[in-house]
Amino acid sequence: MAKKQGLRDQIAIVTGASSGIGRAAAVALAREGADVVLAARNVAALEQVAREIQRLGRQALVVQVDVTQRDQVQRLVEGTWARWGHVDILIANAGEYVRRRVVEMTVEQVERAMAVNFYGSLYGVLAVLPHMLAQRSGHIVLVNTMDAKKPIPPDAPYVSSKSALAGFGDILRQELYGTGVYVTSVFPGRVDTPMIAHLRVPWVSGKLSADAVARAIVRSIYRREPEVILPSIARALVYLNTLFPRLADWTVRLLHLEGWEDERDERLRPARAKDISGSDA
């Protein structure tokens, strides 16, 4: 994919495309010339994204999908292939955020986090991979979280699932070397979406915009980057954790990087699993 040609006429599948990073990435890809398959559970929200993409002169296909259901993900990919005859980009973005301390969490919460954040991405990868290998080209983007690089309490269920995805992505990238299929894992910090409106964070780790993450995703496709960590201060924490994990732990505590739950509005409290990226599983 040479940058001078953009992504014109590439076919991109974006899961969790109804809001947050997924929505922003879908629009960003369309601006680069791609046609986009929008997948999520919220059809009404997807249709709004589709109209925005169509105004950019690109095609948008809306598909209602629950990524925890493997058969639905398989149909999503097969339907895309049947319509266009190629699948060039997969943005595996759908996810849920569960904020629980280990001593308080349930096995069911971990299983739900794994179902969406790990298996939801795994199903998409396994569905697109035969097609990409056959055409000897493609790019898989796994939208992860900085929590998988330096876990921050009390996100145990979320971190467990995203850490599994990080390990899978690392192996996948290495195994696909020389095939023409590239893999990028994206590790953003907190992202400014309604789904984490209940969470206030310290200034040192202010919330990123979904558009900033989307731009980083597009750059990673052009540059075929193996990993993207943002913002830059997050990379410093990763390096610190690699060299001096106890000092990194102390830094997390000192800077209160876990943030504070807003007690002023009961409607904003995380009574159910929420998606840190603002995407719809």
C-alpha positions in Angstrom: 0.0 0.0 0.0 2.1 3.0 -1.2 1.2 6.2 0.6 1.1 8.2 -2.7 -1.9 6.0 -3.8 -3.5 6.3 -0.4 -5.9 3.5 0.5 -8.1 4.1 -2.5 -10.5 1.2 -3.2 -9.2 -0.8 -0.2 -11.9 -2.7 1.6 -11.7 -2.2 5.4 -13.8 -4.0 8.1 -14.1 -2.1 11.3 -15.6 -3.7 14.4 -17.1 -1.5 17.1 -17.6 1.1 14.5 -20.7 2.7 16.1 -18.7 5.2 18.3 -15.4 6.1 19.7 -12.2 4.8 18.1 -14.1 2.6 15.7 -16.2 5.4 14.4 -13.2 7.7 14.0 -11.1 5.0 12.4 -13.8 4.2 9.9 -14.2 7.8 8.8 -10.4 8.3 8.7 -10.0 5.3 6.4 -12.8 6.6 4.1 -11.0 10.0 3.9 -8.0 8.0 2.6 -10.1 6.4 -0.1 -11.2 3.1 1.5 -14.6 1.6 1.4 -15.7 0.5 4.9 -17.7 -2.3 6.3 -19.2 -1.0 9.6 -19.8 -3.7 12.3 -21.4 -3.4 15.7 -24.6 -4.1 17.5 -26.1 -0.6 17.3 -27.5 -0.4 13.8 -28.9 3.2 14.1 -25.5 4.5 15.2 -23.8 2.6 12.4 -26.1 4.1 9.8 -25.1 7.6 11.0 -21.5 6.7 10.4 -22.4 5.3 7.0 -24.0 8.5 5.9 -20.8 10.4 7.0 -18.7 8.1 4.9 -21.0 8.3 1.9 -20.7 12.1 2.0 -17.0 11.6 1.6 -17.7 9.8 -1.7 -16.9 6.3 -0.4 -19.1 3.2 0.1 -20.2 2.0 3.5 -21.9 -1.3 4.4 -23.7 -1.6 7.7 -23.7 -5.1 9.3 -25.2 -5.8 12.8 -22.7 -8.0 14.6 -22.1 -9.3 18.1 -18.4 -10.1 18.0 -18.8 -12.7 20.8 -20.7 -14.8 18.3 -18.2 -16.5 16.0 -20.8 -17.4 13.3 -21.8 -13.7 13.0 -18.2 -12.6 12.6 -17.6 -15.3 10.0 -20.7 -14.1 8.0 -19.5 -10.5 8.3 -16.2 -11.5 6.6 -17.7 -13.9 4.0 -20.3 -11.3 3.1 -17.6 -8.7 2.6 -15.6 -11.1 0.4 -18.6 -12.1 -1.6 -19.4 -8.4 -2.4 -16.0 -7.1 -3.2 -13.8 -10.1 -3.8 -11.1 -8.8 -1.4 -10.6 -7.8 2.2 -7.6 -5.5 2.7 -7.9 -4.1 6.3 -9.3 -5.4 9.5 -9.6 -3.0 12.4 -10.4 -5.3 15.4 -11.7 -2.6 17.8 -14.8 -3.8 19.6 -14.3 -4.1 23.3 -15.7 -3.7 26.8 -14.1 -2.1 29.9 -14.7 -3.8 33.3 -13.2 -1.9 36.3 -13.0 -4.3 39.3 -10.4 -5.1 41.9 -9.3 -8.7 41.9 -10.8 -9.4 45.3 -14.2 -8.1 44.1 -14.4 -9.4 40.6 -16.3 -12.5 39.5 -15.2 -15.2 37.1 -18.2 -14.2 34.9 -16.8 -10.7 34.5 -13.4 -12.1 33.3 -15.2 -14.4 31.0 -17.2 -11.6 29.5 -14.1 -9.4 29.1 -12.4 -12.3 27.3 -15.4 -13.0 25.1 -15.4 -9.4 23.8 -11.9 -8.2 24.0 -10.0 -11.4 23.1 -12.3 -13.8 21.3 -14.1 -11.0 19.6 -10.8 -10.0 17.9 -9.6 -13.6 17.5 -12.8 -14.5 15.5 -12.2 -11.6 13.1 -8.6 -12.4 12.6 -9.2 -16.1 11.9 -12.0 -15.2 9.5 -10.0 -12.7 7.4 -6.7 -14.5 7.4 -7.3 -17.2 4.7 -8.5 -14.4 2.3 -5.5 -12.2 3.1 -3.0 -15.0 2.7 -4.6 -16.0 -0.6 -4.3 -12.5 -2.0 -0.9 -12.1 -0.3 -1.7 -8.7 1.1 -3.6 -7.2 4.0 -3.3 -5.4 7.3 -4.7 -6.4 10.6 -4.9 -3.7 13.3 -5.6 -4.9 16.9 -6.9 -2.0 19.0 -5.5 -2.7 22.5 -4.8 -0.5 25.5 -1.9 0.9 27.4 -3.2 -1.2 30.3 -1.8 -4.3 28.5 1.7 -2.7 28.6 1.6 -1.4 32.1 -1.4 -2.7 33.9 -3.1 -0.2 36.2 -5.4 -1.3 39.1 -8.3 -1.9 39.4 -8.8 -3.1 35.8 -8.1 -6.8 36.3 -10.8 -8.3 34.0 -10.0 -5.8 31.2 -6.3 -6.1 31.5 -6.4 -9.9 31.5 -8.3 -10.0 28.2 -6.2 -7.3 26.6 -3.0 -8.8 27.7 -4.0 -12.0 26.0 -4.7 -10.0 22.8 -1.3 -8.4 23.0 0.5 -11.7 23.2 -1.6 -13.1 20.4 -0.9 -10.1 18.2 2.9 -10.4 18.8 2.9 -14.0 17.8 0.6 -13.4 14.8 2.9 -10.6 13.5 6.0 -12.8 13.6 4.2 -15.8 12.0 3.0 -13.7 9.1 6.4 -12.3 8.3 7.0 -12.5 4.5 3.4 -13.3 3.6 2.4 -9.8 2.6 0.0 -9.6 5.6 1.0 -7.1 8.3 -0.1 -6.8 11.9 -0.2 -3.7 14.1 -1.1 -3.6 17.8 -2.3 -0.2 19.0 -1.9 0.7 22.7 -3.6 4.0 23.5 -4.0 5.5 27.0 -7.4 6.7 28.2 -9.6 7.8 25.4 -12.2 10.6 25.7 -15.6 9.0 25.0 -18.9 9.0 26.8 -18.3 5.4 28.0 -15.6 6.6 30.5 -17.3 9.9 31.3 -17.5 8.6 34.9 -13.7 8.4 35.2 -11.7 11.5 36.0 -8.0 11.2 35.3 -4.9 13.2 36.4 -3.6 15.8 34.0 -0.4 13.8 33.4 -2.5 11.1 31.6 -5.3 13.2 30.1 -7.7 11.5 27.8 -6.9 11.2 24.1 -9.3 12.1 21.4 -10.7 9.2 19.3 -9.6 11.2 16.2 -6.0 11.2 17.5 -6.1 7.4 17.8 -7.7 7.0 14.4 -4.9 9.1 12.8 -2.3 6.9 14.5 -4.1 3.8 13.1 -4.0 5.2 9.6 -0.3 6.1 9.9 0.5 2.6 11.2 -1.1 1.1 8.1 1.0 3.3 5.8 4.2 2.6 7.7 3.4 -1.0 8.5 4.3 -0.4 12.2 4.4 -3.4 14.5 3.2 -1.4 17.5 1.8 2.0 18.3 1.9 3.4 21.9 0.4 6.8 22.6 0.7 9.4 24.0 4.4 9.7 24.2 4.4 9.8 28.0 2.8 6.4 28.0 5.9 5.1 26.2 8.1 6.4 29.0 6.0 4.4 31.5 6.4 1.3 29.4 10.2 1.7 29.3 10.3 2.4 33.1 8.2 -0.7 33.8 10.5 -2.9 31.7 13.6 -1.7 33.5 12.4 -0.9 37.0 8.9 -2.5 37.6 8.8 -1.5 41.3 9.5 2.1 40.4 6.8 2.0 37.7 4.3 0.7 40.3 5.3 3.6 42.6 4.8 6.0 39.7 1.3 4.7 39.1 0.4 5.2 42.8 2.1 8.6 43.0 0.4 10.0 39.9 -2.9 8.3 40.7 -3.1 7.0 37.2 -6.1 4.8 37.9 -8.2 8.0 38.1 -11.2 8.7 40.2 -14.8 7.6 39.6 -17.2 10.5 39.6 -19.5 10.2 42.5 -21.6 13.2 41.6 -23.9 11.5 39.2 -25.1 8.0 39.9 -26.0 7.5 36.2 -22.3 7.7 35.3 -21.1 5.0 37.7 -20.0 1.7 36.0 -22.8 -0.6 37.1 -22.2 -2.7 34.0 -19.3 -3.4 31.7 -18.2 -0.4 29.7 -16.0 0.1 26.6 -12.9 2.2 27.3 -12.6 3.1 23.7 -16.2 4.1 23.3 -16.8 1.4 20.8 -19.8 -0.9 20.6 -19.1 -4.6 20.9 
